[in-house]
Amino acid sequence: MQTIEVGTARADGPGRFDGALKVAENPDGTPVEIPVTIVRGAKDGPVLWMHACVHGDEYCGTFNVQSFVRSLVPAEMSGAVVALPILNITAFRAQHRMSPLEGFNNGDMNRCFPGNPNGGFTEQTAYVVYQNLKKHATHLVDFHTAYTRDTRWALYADHGGEVSRVGRLMAEAFGYPHTLPTPVGTLVGSSMMSAGGDGIPAYIIEAGGLGSSFDMEIVADVTERLRNLARAIGILEGAVTDYGPLTTFSNFHWANAPRGGLFRPSVKGGDMVKEGDVVGTYYNLHGDASGEVTAPASGVVLAYHPGPIIPQGDVLIHIGLNPQTA
């Protein structure tokens, strides 16, 4: 049985092993370390790598990873799960999307993989993480959120061949119906697309909202869906639940707010909209309606700004294009 070692977490047999991975240094030279848990079964098998809080304020993912890990019993497993619940820990502590230690470089970690050992703070952090991921992972699950609690959609790396086949299998087993088979050239720099390019089937789950905009019902549901995914790829035994067909889309369209102001959305996650449909209304400081904003494309609502205020240029709505159910 080959040892799985990530930082100080070292799994050379069945059981749960906790530790930390040094990814960078603080300005005072002290280490920046992120938590690592490895849960290993009694039999050899796949290695499912999962991480959360690539964006530091997407806390629902941390709870999802921790809940799933607590549900695992090594004696019932083949292979292993490697879990990093707080990837961007300096951003996590600051309650920010990106690290406050980032200077003039690319601070969005989801655009920094596979990383750069000679790059900025975030690029160097991504490099350390990805070297370990690439060494051990046979499958990847990456957790994200949007703005609101009703966020429920997913993506898998669609690089062709076995990466696409297994990515689709993971998507069907997790069972969020709105799913993007992500084409090469989209989300460049994400861990998902980097892993897919290296032959590792990879899946992103968008569940719940920013900060505290989620509840434990979401976490419990995600945990069971992850267990179903683990059954589908051979880590857990048992029948795989059929959650029904996927509704896939060709790509997505981000629209930004044309102006700032008080804002009330009129859509929710999963709604179907047509180009030109009203998706929200602006109000002035006296509470009077001051204009509507319309959908820039037709498709399914994946995410939207909840208001009550929206800065000019912030994300207004995220639409999945050309949805097809099959």
Order of alpha helices (4+ residues) and beta strands (2+ residues): beta-beta-beta-beta-beta-alpha-beta-alpha-alpha-beta-beta-alpha-beta-alpha-beta-alpha-beta-beta-beta-beta-beta-beta-beta-beta-beta-beta
